[in-house]
């Protein structure tokens, strides 16, 4: 199923094997799963909101299996500490995010309290983001653990509906990151966000254009974006308690009473939202990748392809006057399985040599792990994020020999190479590993 007409006719998706059907079976004919998503507009919707399930707590449970069935609260437990995340076991007893920790412990005295490890959570968020970016360039993060995605136009690329690509994303996150996400799919950001909040954890909820007004009708006005306690009080004075109450008022009346806010509320109440997904990708990540003419299995061949990509990324960093701290390696197998691996440097860098030294062991470890399965690779990429000003790049190593192994030496070598290339062209000079046959 690949042409636009047949994809638009899809109404059922298997979340496990990604099979798509024009009508609803009781279970997936291909794999037997009953994890099916069914909606009349499934093949035509492309705006999604993805939210990691109990993000901080899920990471802590992943890293400590002994906590799997325990109620876990992530946050500070002293004084005025609040709950950053409550796992779903803890939530059965009443604790919620932003609740004072003392109150959460009164409700769930057996909870395990863990202090937040933001550095670890950021690294996991970068892994999740890399999976998003592999699916679409239109990713708009809202926080570490949630983002909007616009998958318009991806059907022709992947030969499947945006809904199937979202199921693929969820599956990759579960396999690669070992946490779960909940997905909301619609034709607007507002409805997609509403949908992702339903059926958590591991949910996949669709709100189509046809049922938007009915779906919203009985919800309280506080479910609309921007309606906090103060505005909710004003709306209630005017007899507007539910979204349906706003739907019953003419848009012009809402505009006259509340100005631009009234117009926005009138539109949102009818499921109308003109906001688009704005990507920050170019501002946050610099990367390069290459697809091979023939699949590659040998690690030395992959490293031969990796080095010029590191040089390309370094050149872009220098051209933009920035440096980066977090290295990502991307590998895609011959069977189109995408693998991403990450390493965080001790200090930001602009140097191709530093990027290569961080990326090389990631490639070696992953190819060794995949070798047992006979995997071959069709693509390799390297990227750097957590960007900062170039002035912070490559501080000298206090305990390294700056004349031999230190960053000062690396920087001088690259500066000399950059000067030669600026004068005579990029092919005028290079390191030995850039030539065929070198395995360094």
C-alpha positions in Angstrom: 0.0 0.0 0.0 1.9 3.1 -1.2 -0.2 5.4 -3.4 -1.9 8.4 -1.9 -5.4 7.2 -2.5 -4.9 3.9 -0.8 -3.2 5.5 2.2 -6.0 8.0 2.6 -8.4 5.0 2.8 -6.6 3.5 5.8 -8.9 3.3 8.8 -7.1 0.7 10.9 -3.5 0.4 12.0 -1.7 -2.4 13.9 0.6 -0.8 16.4 2.8 -3.8 16.6 3.6 -4.7 13.0 2.5 -1.4 11.4 0.1 -3.2 9.0 -2.7 -0.9 7.7 -6.2 -1.8 6.5 -9.2 -0.1 5.0 -11.6 -1.6 7.5 -11.5 -2.9 11.0 -10.7 -6.6 11.7 -11.0 -7.9 15.3 -7.2 -8.6 15.4 -4.3 -8.0 13.0 -4.4 -10.6 10.2 -0.6 -10.3 9.8 0.7 -10.7 13.4 -2.4 -11.5 15.4 -2.1 -8.4 17.7 -5.2 -6.8 19.1 -3.3 -3.5 19.6 -5.2 -1.8 16.8 -6.0 1.9 16.2 -9.2 2.5 14.3 -10.6 5.8 13.1 -12.4 6.9 9.9 -9.8 9.7 9.3 -6.7 7.7 10.3 -5.2 7.9 6.9 -5.6 11.7 6.5 -4.3 13.1 9.8 -0.7 14.2 10.2 -0.3 16.5 13.3 0.8 14.7 16.4 1.7 15.3 20.0 4.0 12.7 21.7 4.4 12.7 25.5 6.8 10.4 27.3 4.9 8.4 30.1 6.0 9.5 33.6 9.3 10.4 32.0 11.7 10.9 35.0 10.2 8.0 37.0 10.2 5.7 33.9 14.0 6.4 33.4 14.7 5.6 37.1 12.7 2.4 36.9 14.4 1.4 33.7 17.8 1.9 35.3 16.8 0.0 38.5 14.5 -3.0 37.8 14.0 -3.5 41.5 11.7 -0.4 41.3 9.5 -1.8 38.6 6.4 -2.5 40.8 7.2 0.1 43.5 5.5 3.5 43.7 8.2 6.0 42.7 8.2 9.8 43.2 10.9 11.9 41.6 11.5 15.2 43.4 13.0 16.8 46.5 11.6 15.5 49.8 12.7 18.2 52.1 11.0 21.5 53.1 9.0 22.9 50.2 10.0 20.1 47.8 7.4 19.1 45.2 6.8 16.1 43.0 8.5 16.4 39.6 7.0 13.0 38.4 4.9 10.3 40.0 5.0 6.9 38.4 1.7 5.3 37.5 1.8 2.9 40.5 2.1 5.9 42.8 -0.7 7.7 41.0 -3.2 5.1 42.0 -2.8 6.5 45.6 -3.2 10.1 44.6 0.2 11.7 44.1 0.6 13.9 41.1 3.2 16.1 39.5 3.6 19.5 41.2 2.1 18.3 44.4 4.0 19.1 47.6 6.1 16.1 48.4 4.9 15.9 52.0 1.3 15.6 50.8 2.3 13.0 48.2 3.9 10.9 51.0 0.9 11.3 53.2 -1.2 9.7 50.3 1.5 7.1 49.5 3.8 6.6 52.5 5.5 3.6 50.9 6.7 5.6 47.9 10.4 5.6 47.0 11.6 9.2 46.6 14.4 9.8 44.1 16.2 13.1 43.7 16.1 14.3 40.0 19.1 13.6 37.8 18.6 16.2 35.1 21.8 15.4 33.3 20.6 11.9 32.8 17.1 13.0 31.8 18.6 15.3 29.1 20.6 12.6 27.6 17.5 10.3 27.3 15.6 13.2 25.9 18.3 13.6 23.2 17.8 9.9 22.3 14.1 10.4 22.0 14.6 13.6 19.9 16.9 11.7 17.5 14.1 9.2 16.8 11.7 12.1 16.2 14.1 13.8 13.8 14.6 10.6 11.8 10.9 10.7 11.0 10.3 14.4 10.2 12.2 17.6 10.3 9.2 19.4 11.8 9.6 18.7 15.5 8.6 21.3 18.0 9.6 20.4 21.6 7.6 21.7 24.5 9.8 20.3 27.2 12.3 17.4 27.6 9.5 14.8 27.5 7.0 16.1 24.9 6.9 17.5 21.4 4.6 18.3 18.5 5.4 16.6 15.2 4.1 17.5 11.7 4.3 14.4 9.5 2.7 15.9 6.4 4.5 14.7 3.3 6.1 11.7 5.0 3.7 9.2 3.5 5.5 9.3 0.1 8.9 9.0 1.8 8.0 6.0 4.1 5.2 4.6 2.0 2.9 4.4 5.0 0.5 6.8 6.7 1.7 9.3 9.3 -0.2 7.2 11.9 2.0 4.2 11.0 5.1 6.3 11.3 4.0 7.4 14.8 3.5 3.8 15.8 7.0 3.1 14.4 8.4 6.0 16.5 6.7 4.6 19.7 8.1 1.1 18.9 11.7 2.5 18.3 11.6 4.4 21.6 10.5 1.3 23.5 13.3 -0.7 21.8 16.1 1.8 21.9 15.4 3.9 24.9 13.3 1.4 26.9 10.6 3.8 28.0 7.1 4.3 26.6 5.2 7.2 25.1 1.6 8.2 24.5 0.5 9.6 21.1 -2.2 12.0 20.1 -3.0 12.4 16.4 -5.3 15.0 14.8 -5.3 17.8 12.3 -4.4 20.6 14.8 -1.9 21.0 17.6 -4.6 21.7 20.1 -6.6 18.5 19.4 -3.4 16.4 19.1 -2.3 17.6 22.6 -5.8 16.8 24.0 -5.6 13.3 22.5 -2.2 12.4 23.9 -3.5 13.1 27.4 -6.0 10.3 27.0 -5.5 6.6 27.5 -2.0 7.0 29.2 0.3 5.2 29.5 1.3 3.8 26.1 -1.8 5.3 24.5 -2.5 6.1 20.9 -5.6 8.3 20.6 -7.1 9.9 17.5 -9.4 12.9 17.3 -10.7 13.7 13.8 -12.2 16.8 12.3 -15.7 15.2 12.2 -16.0 14.6 16.0 -14.0 17.6 17.3 -17.0 19.7 18.3 -18.8 16.8 20.0 -15.7 15.6 21.7 -15.0 19.1 23.2 -18.6 20.0 24.1 -18.8 18.7 27.7 -15.2 19.5 28.8 -14.6 22.3 31.3 -13.3 25.6 29.9 -10.0 25.0 31.8 -9.1 22.4 29.2 -8.6 25.2 26.6 -5.0 26.5 26.3 -4.4 29.7 28.2 -7.5 29.4 30.4 -6.1 29.6 33.9 -7.9 30.3 37.2 -8.3 34.1 36.6 -9.8 33.8 33.1 -11.9 30.8 34.1 -13.4 32.9 36.8 -14.3 35.6 34.3 -15.8 33.1 31.9 -17.9 31.6 34.7 -19.3 35.0 35.6 -20.6 35.1 32.0 -22.1 31.6 32.3 -19.3 29.9 30.4 -18.5 26.7 32.3 -17.9 24.2 29.6 -16.4 24.4 26.1 -19.9 23.7 24.8 -21.0 26.9 26.4 -18.4 28.8 24.3 -19.5 26.9 21.2 -23.0 28.2 21.7 -21.8 31.8 21.7 -21.2 33.6 18.4 -17.5 34.2 17.7 -18.2 37.9 17.3 -19.7 38.1 20.7 -16.7 36.3 22.3 -14.4 38.8 20.4 -16.4 41.8 21.7 -16.3 40.6 25.3 -12.7 39.2 25.5 -10.9 40.7 22.5 -8.3 38.6 20.7 -8.5 36.0 23.5 -12.2 35.7 22.8 -11.6 35.0 19.2 -9.0 32.4 20.0 -11.3 30.7 22.5 -14.2 30.6 20.0 -12.0 29.0 17.4 -10.4 26.4 19.8 -13.8 25.5 21.2 -14.8 24.5 17.6 -11.5 22.5 17.2 -10.0 25.2 14.9 -6.3 26.0 15.5 -4.2 27.7 12.9 -0.9 27.3 14.7 1.7 25.3 12.8 4.5 23.1 14.1 7.7 25.2 14.2 10.9 23.2 14.2 14.0 24.3 16.2 16.1 21.6 14.6 18.5 23.8 12.7 19.3 25.9 15.7 20.0 23.0 18.0 21.8 20.3 16.0 24.6 20.2 13.4 24.9 16.9 11.6 26.0 15.1 8.5 25.2 11.7 7.1 25.8 9.5 4.0 24.0 6.6 2.4 26.2 4.0 0.9 26.0 2.8 -2.7 26.4 -0.8 -1.3 25.6 -2.0 2.2 28.6 -2.2 4.6 29.4 -4.8 7.3 33.0 -4.2 8.2 33.6 -1.7 11.0 36.8 -0.3 9.3 34.7 0.6 6.3 32.2 2.4 8.5 34.9 4.3 10.2 36.4 5.3 6.8 33.0 6.8 6.0 32.7 8.4 9.5 35.8 10.6 9.4 34.8 12.9 6.5 31.4 13.4 8.2 33.2 14.5 11.4 35.2 16.9 9.3 32.1 18.2 7.7 30.3 18.8 11.1 33.4 20.5 12.5 33.6 22.8 9.5 29.9 23.8 10.0 30.5 24.4 13.7 33.4 26.7 12.9 31.4 28.5 10.1 28.6 29.2 12.5 30.8 30.2 15.4 29.4 27.5 17.8 30.6 24.4 19.6 28.8 21.3 20.8 28.9 18.9 23.7 26.7 15.9 22.9 27.7 13.5 20.1 25.1 11.3 18.3 26.0 8.5 15.9 23.3 7.2 13.6 23.4 3.9 11.8 20.7 2.4 9.6 20.7 -1.3 8.8 20.1 -2.8 5.4 16.6 -3.6 6.8 16.0 0.1 7.6 16.3 -0.3 11.3 17.6 3.0 12.7 20.1 2.9 15.6 21.2 6.0 17.5 23.9 6.1 20.1 25.1 9.1 22.2 28.1 10.3 24.1 28.5 13.5 26.1 31.8 15.2 26.1 33.4 16.8 29.2 33.6 20.1 27.4 32.2 21.6 24.1 34.3 21.1 20.9 34.6 22.3 17.4 37.3 19.8 16.5 36.8 17.0 14.0 39.3 14.9 15.9 37.3 15.2 19.1 34.1 14.4 17.4 35.7 11.3 15.7 37.2 10.1 19.0 33.8 10.2 20.7 31.9 8.7 17.8 34.4 5.9 16.9 33.7 3.7 20.0 30.0 4.1 19.5 30.3 2.7 16.0 32.6 -0.1 17.1 30.3 -1.2 19.9 27.2 -1.1 17.8 28.7 -3.0 14.9 30.0 -5.6 17.3 26.5 -6.0 18.8 24.9 -6.2 15.4 27.5 -8.6 13.9 26.0 -11.5 15.8 22.8 -10.9 13.8 24.6 -10.6 10.5 23.6 -7.0 10.1 24.8 -4.8 7.3 24.5 -1.0 7.2 23.2 1.3 4.5 23.7 4.7 6.2 26.0 6.3 8.8 25.6 9.8 10.3 27.1 11.9 13.1 25.7 15.0 14.8 26.5 17.3 17.6 24.0 19.3 19.8 23.9 21.1 23.1 25.4 24.0 21.2 27.1 27.0 22.8 29.4 29.9 21.7 32.7 29.0 20.1 34.5 30.8 22.9 33.7 27.8 25.2 35.2 25.3 22.8 38.1 22.9 23.5 39.7 24.2 26.8 43.2 22.8 27.3 43.4 19.5 29.2 45.1 20.1 32.5 46.7 16.6 32.6 47.5 16.1 28.9 50.7 16.7 27.1 49.7 19.8 25.1 52.5 19.2 22.6 51.4 15.6 21.8 47.9 14.5 22.9 46.2 17.6 24.2 43.5 19.7 22.7 45.9 22.6 22.1 47.9 20.3 19.7 44.6 19.1 18.0 43.4 22.6 17.6 46.7 23.8 16.0 46.7 20.9 13.6 43.2 21.6 12.5 43.8 25.3 12.2 46.7 24.6 9.9 44.6 22.2 7.8 41.8 24.7 7.7 44.2 27.4 6.4 45.5 25.1 3.6 42.0 24.2 2.6 40.8 27.8 2.6 43.6 28.6 0.1 43.8 25.5 -2.0 40.5 23.7 -1.6 39.0 21.0 0.7 40.9 18.2 -1.0 44.3 19.8 -0.7 45.1 18.2 2.7 43.7 15.5 5.0 44.5 13.0 7.7 45.6 9.5 6.9 42.4 7.9 8.1 40.6 9.7 5.3 42.3 7.6 2.7 41.3 4.1 1.7 43.0 1.4 3.5 43.6 3.3 6.7 42.0 1.9 9.8 42.9 4.5 12.5 
